Amino acid sequence: MADRSDLTADASDLAADPSDLIAAPATAPGAGALSVIRLSGPSALAAAAKMFVGPDLAARPRALVLGRVIDPRDGRFIDQALAVYFPGPASFTGEDSVEIQGHGGSAVPRLTLEAARAAGARLARPGEFTQRAFLNGRLSLDQAEAVAELVAAQSEAEAALAARHLQGALSARLAPFRGRLLAALADLTAILDFEEDWTAADARRLAETLTALSAELRPLIELRRRGRIFRDGLRLTLAGPPNAGKSSLFNALLGRDRALVSPQPGTTRDYLEAAVNWSGLRVELVDTAGLRADGADELETRGQALTRRELEQADAALWLQDLTADDRPEPPDVPGLVPVWSKLDLCRGEPPPGLAVSALTGEGLEELRAAVLATVGANPDQVPEAAPNLRQQKALEDCLAGLAAAAAALGEGRPPEIVGLELTGALSSLDLVTGRTMTEDLLAEVFSRFCLGK
C-alpha cells in the first residue's frame, strides 16, 4: 500500500509518453459525499475492466453504470461505485477515458487509486490530463490555462473571465489578427520566392499594414491591466494618520471585527489583510499603520515603512482623515488614492466636500465602494470578454516588438529578407499565446501550475 507521499508525482517531466495510462483523483481529498478517480490513455477501458465489476462500459459509452470496485490483485471489495466511459477522441483528453465515482473520505479514494495503479496506470502529473487535451487538439493553450484559472477562481468575476477564455474568447479575438499578419508575411514571401522586384510601393503597403496591425494589438495588451483586477482581485490599502479610523473602517468593510480598535494613536504596528467580495469582485483589504511625521517609536516607524510599501503596491488606496481632528496632514502623492473623511457620526454640522463615511453606522460605505471601483475602472457588471494573463501579455508584447522591428527595417530601407525575419518572429510570438508555437519548457511552465487530477 502506498503512503500519502506517493500522491505527489514529479512535475518536472511533463513531456512523458502520452500513450501510457494515467490516473489521479479529480476531487479534493478529505471528507465528502463523493470522490472521482480519472483514468486516461489507450488502455483505460482494459484497466477499468480489471478493477470495476459491473455492466460492460464499452456497450454504454457516456452513461453511468453501477458496479463494484475491487483490487485487481486479489479481488478484494473496495467500494460500490458508478463508472462512465468516454471514448476518444470525443473526450476531454482526446483519448479513451474512464471516471469512477465512489464514496468520499480518505481511505476509499486512496484504495481506488491504488487499484487503478495495480491495473496498469501510473499516477498522473499535475495538469497532465489538460496537457493531453492540448496536445490532442481538444484545447488551445490559452484555453488550457483557463481550466486552471477557473478552478482557482475565488470570485464571480474571476470565474466569468476564466469561463470566457475556456470558451475560446481570446483565441477568437486573435484569429483575425493572425490571419492578417500571416497574409502580410505570405505576400512578402511570395515576392522573395518568385524573385520579383521589391518596389517602394510594396514597402509602403507593408508599412501601412504593420501600422494597422500594431494599432489593433495595443488595446488587447491594455486589457491585461483592466482584466488583471478581475483575474487577480483588487488590492485596496487603507492609509492615513494615526487614529483616523482605518481599523474601524477595515472591520466595517469586512463585516466583522478583524483589527483591534483603540483610541490610542499608533495601535496598528503591522498591516492586516482580509478578502471581501464586492458585487462579485474579490477585494483584498489592507489595514496599515498610521503615518505621522514625529512621535513614533522604532516599532511604529517600521510599521510606517510597511505602509508606504503597501501604498506603492496597491491597486487603489483610501486616505482617511478624521473629521473631528484639527490636524489634517496632506495625503501622499500616489496613484489611485481616494480621499475619505472618517467618523461622520461624530461630525457636528455639515462635513467638508468629498466622500465621508461612518464605520459605526455604515453611512457612506456604498458610496465608498463605488468610488474605489470607479477609480480603477472595474465595473463588476462589465467583465471584459478577454484579458491576457501575464504569460500571454508577454507573448503579445513580443509580437508587437516584432512588428515594430519590421517597420523599422522597412523605414531604414533594409532588404526584404530582414523584414521577413522580423515578421516571422512576430508571428511565432503571437502563436505562443494559443500554443501553435510551443517548447518543452513552455509546457512545463504552464502545466506544472495545475493541480493533480486536472
N, C-alpha and C positions, 0 to 999 in steps of 0.2 A: 504494500500500500504506500503510495507517495505521500510525503508530507506537504504542508502548505507552501513551502518554498518551491515545489515543483510547478506551481501555478504561475510563476513568473519566468517566461522563456526569454532567451537572449534576443534583444530587439535590434542587434547590430546587423544581422544578416537578413535583410528584407528581400534579397534577390534569390531566395531559396527556390527549389524546383517546384513550379506551380502544378506539377502533375501528381504530387503526393497528396495524401488525405490529411486534412487538418480538423481539429476540434477545439472548442472553447466554450465556456459558459457565456451566454448572451444576456444574462440578468445579473444584477448585483448580488454578491454573497450576503448571507445572513438570513434572519427570519423573514418569511414571506410566504404567500399562498402558493406561488408557482416559481419554478426555475426552468430555464430553457438552455439546452445544450445543442450547439450547432455543429454540424459536420459538413464539409465541403471538399469535393475532389472527385475524380473519375470513379473511385471505388466507394463512394458514400453509401450507395444502396446496398452493396455487398456487405459492408461493415455493419450497417443497420440491421441486416438480417441476422447477424451473429449475436446481437445484443438486445434486439427487440422482438418479442414473440407476440404475434398478432396477425391480423389480415395482411395480405400482400400489399406492400406500399406501392409497388410499381403499377398495380392494377387500378389504383385510385390516386393518381398524382394530384397534388394541391388540396387534398382532403384529409382532415384529421381523423385518425383511426385510433381506437383504444386497444391497448395491449399491455405487456409486462416487460420491464427492463430487467435483464439478467446479466450476470457476469459471464462472459463467453468462455472463461477458463474453467469454470466448474458448474455452470448452470444455476448458481445461487440467485434467488429472487432479490431484486433491489428495490423496485418501485412499480406501482401501477401508473401508467402514463399515456399521453397522447403523442402520436408521431405523425409527421407530414413530410412528404417527398416532393421536392421541387426539381423537375428535370431541367438540365441545361439544354440550350443556352438561355432559356427564358427563366432565369433565376437571378437572385441578387448578385451572386458572384459570377454568373455566366457559365457555371458548371453544375453538375449534379450536387444537390444539397439535401440534407435531412435535418429537421429540427425535432427534438424530443422535449416535450413539455411535461415535466413531472412536478412533484411536490418541492416546496422551497425548504429553506433551512441551510444548514452547513453540511451535514453528513451525506444526505441523499444526492445533492448535486455533485459532490466530490466523488461519490461512488459511481454515479452515472458517467462522469467524465473519465474515470478510471476504466470503466467498461468500454468506452469508445476507444481509449488508447490500447486496451487489450485486443480490440477488434481490428487494429491496424492503423489507427490515427495517431498523429503526433499533435502536441499542443501548439495551437496557432500562436503566432507572434502578435503583439499589439497592432491592430489595424490591418491584419493580413486578409481578412475577408473583404474589406473595402478595397485593398490593394488589388486583389484578384478581380474585383468588379471593374476597376480601372483598366487593368492590363487586358481584360477580355472585352473591353469596349462598351461595358454597361454604363459607365460614368466617365465624364471628363475629369481632369484633375481638380478643377475648381469645384465641381460637384462632389467629388470625394472629400475634399476639405470641408464642404458644407455639412457632410454627415457628422464629422467630429464637432463642428460648431453647433449643430442642432442638439447633439447630446449634451454639450457643455452649457447650453443657454440657461441663463438664470432669470431672464425676464421675457415678457411677451415680445418686446421689440427685438431682442437678440434672436428669439426663436423665429420671428417673422422674417427677418433678414436672412437667416440661415436657410429657412424653407424656400425662399425665393431663389437663392443660389443653388439649392439642391434641385430645383425645377429647371435650372439652366439659364437663369436671368443674366448672369454675367457672360456666359458663353454666347448667348443670343445677342447681347449688346456688342460683343467684339466681332461677331461673324461678318457683318457688312464691312466693318473697318478692315478686317483681314483680307477680305475679297478685293478691296480697292488697292491695298498695299501689294498684294500678290499680283494684281493686274499691272501695276506700275513696274514691278520687278520683271514681269514677263515681257512687257514691251521693250524694256531696256535690254533684256537678254536676247530677244529676237533680233534687235539691231546688231548686237555683238556676234551672234551666231551666224547671221547671214552676211556679215561683213559690210553692212550698209553704212553709209556716211552718217556720222553723228553731227547733226547740224545745230545751229544756235536756236532754231525753233524747237527742236527736240528737247534741248536743255531747258528752254523757257517753260515748255509744257510740263516737264517733270518737276521743275521748281514750284510751279503753281500747285501741282498735285501734292507735293510734300508740305507746302504751307497749309493746304486744306486738311491734310491728314493730321498734322500737328495740332491744329486748332480743334479738331474733333477729339483728339485723345486727351488733351489737357483737362476738360471738365470731368472725365471719368476718373482721372488721377485725383482731382479735387474732391471727388465723392468720398475718398478714403477719410478725409478729415471729418466730414459730417457723419459718414457712416460709422466711424470709429466709436462715436458716442453711443450709437445704437448697438454696436457689436460688443464693445468692452464696458459700456456703462459710463456714467458721468461722475467725475471726482469733484466734489464740492467742499471747499475748505472754509471753515468759519473762523474769522480772524477779527482782531480789534484790540483796543486797550484792555488792561485788566479790569475785571468786574463789569464788563459791558453786557453781560448776559449771554455769552456764547454757549456755555454749557447748558443753560436753561433752554435756549433755542434748539440746541442739539437734541436734548431729550424730547422737546415738543415735536420736532420734525420726525424723530424716531418713533414717537408714540409710547415710550417707556423710559424709565429712569436708568440711563446707562452711565452718565457722567455725574460725579459728585458736584453738588452746588453749594457754595458758601458765599456770604457777603464779604469775606476777607479777600482782598485782591491777591492775585498770583496763585490761586489754588491749583490751577492746571499747570503742571510742570512738563508733562509729556503730551503727546497727542493721542486721541482716541479715534477709532474708525468703526463705522457700522453702516450696513447697507439698508436702504429702504426702496420701495417701489413707488414711483410717481407715474401713474397712468400707464403702466406697462414698461416704463423705462427704469433700469436699475441705477440708483444713485448711491455713491459711496460718500457718506458724510464724514468729515474730518474735523474734530474739535481740537483747537490748538491753544497753546499758552498765550496769554495776553502780551502785547507789545507795548513797552514803555521805555522812555529814554534813560531813566535813572531809578534807583531804589531797588533794583533786582539783585538777589543773591546769586551765587555761582550756578546753582541748580536751575533757577528760573532763567538765567541768561542762556544756559544750554537749551532750555525749552524754547526760548525765543528764536534761537538759531534754527531749530527744527520747524518752527512756524514759518520762517522766511523760506525755507526749503520747500515746504508744502505749498506755499503760495506760488512759487515758481513752477511747480509740477501740476498744479490744479487745472482742470478744465474751466472752472469758474470759482469765484470766491465771494463770500459775504464779508463786508467790513461793517461791524456793528459799532454803533455809537449810542451811549446811554443818554436818553432824553433828559434824565434828571441830573446829569453831571455837568459841572461848569467847564471842566477841561475836555475839549474835543479835538484830539490830535488829527492831523491830516492823514488820509489813507495813503498807503504805499502805492507807487506807480507800477502796477502790474496789470496785464490784460485780463479781461473778463471779470473785473471787480464790480460788485453790486453794492452800493452804499445802503445801509439799513439802519433805521432808528429803532432801538430796542426799548423795552419796558413801557410800552404805550399805555398800559393800565395805570401807571403811576404819573402820567403826564397831566399837568394842570393847564387847561386851555388848549388851544389849537397847536398840534405838533408842526414843526417846520415842514416845508415841502419835501416830498420824496416818499420812499417806502418806509412804513412804520409798522411794527409788529409787537404783539404781546405773547410771550411764551406761556404766560399764566392763563390767559383767556382764549388764546388761539386766534385772536383778531389779526388779520393781515397775512396769515400763513399761506392762504391760497394765492394771494397776490404775489407773495414772495416766490412761490414755486413757479408761477407763470413768468415772472421777471427773469429768473435763472434760466429757464428753458429758452426764453426769447434771446437771452444773451449769447447762448451757444448755438442758437438756430436749430434746436432739437424739439420738433413737434412730435409727440408720441403717435399722433394720428397720421403722420406723413413719413413713415419709414421708407427710405429710398428703395427703388426696385433692385438696385445692385450697388454694392460698395466693395471695392477690393480689400482683401486683408493685407497685412504688411508684406508678405512674400509676393503677392500678386502686384501690389503697388510698386515694389522694386523692379519687377519684370516690365511693367508698363513704363516706368521711368527710364529703364534701359532702352526700351523701344523708342521712346521719344528722343533720347540722346542719339540713337542711331539715325533717326530721321534728320536731326539737326546736323549730324556729321555728314550725311549725304548731301544736304542742302549747302553746307559749307564747301564741300568738294566741288559741287556744281558752280558755286559763286567764284571759286578760285580757278575755274577752268581746268580742273584736273581730269584725267582720262575717264571715260565712262566705266571702265573696269573697276576703278576705285569706288565710284558711286555705287556700282552694283554690289560690291563687297559690303559697303555700309548698309545698304538696304537689306541684304541677306541677313546681316547681324540684327537689324531691327525686327525682321520677321521672326528670327529664332527667339529673340527675347519675348516677343508677343506670344509665341507658341508655348513658352514656359508657363503661362497662365493656365491654359487648358490641358497641357501635357502632350501636345503634339511634339514638342521638344522635351526630352527628359534625359536624366542621367541617373545612375545608381545612387549618387549622393543626394539628388533631389528626392527620389523615392524614400530614402532613409529619413530625410528631414521631415517630409510630410507625414508619413505613416507611422513613424515611431512615436508621434504625439497622441496617437489614438489609444483608446482603452482596449483591454483584452476582450475579444468576442465581437469587435466591430470590424 
